[in-house]
Amino acid sequence: MSVYLNKGDEKIGKISDALVDEEGNFRYFVVDLGSWIFGKKVLMPVGRSRIDYQAERINI
């Protein structure tokens, strides 16, 4: 799933993994920023994102 800034068209990366707690709840997405910021991977709290399942994208 692709990650975008706000609801704009600036794609900043893709979800490469997710971290869950002991109860199986999603807590963080691992976002691969690709060339956007030197190929880094960062953790993004699930609660700070808005998932648009129809558009297959996550807005932060």
C-alpha positions, 0 to 999 in steps of 0.5 A: 500500500502506498503512503501519501502526505495528507490527501495530496498527490505526493507519494512518499513511500510504501508500507514494507511491514507492520509491527503488532503488539502481544494481542495482535493489534497493529501498532506501527507501519514500517514505511520504506521511503525509497528515494524520497529521503535517502532510501530510509525506512521509518516507523509510523504509528498506525493511529497517525494515519488514515487508511483509504482502502478503496484507493489503496493508500495511506494518508499521513 
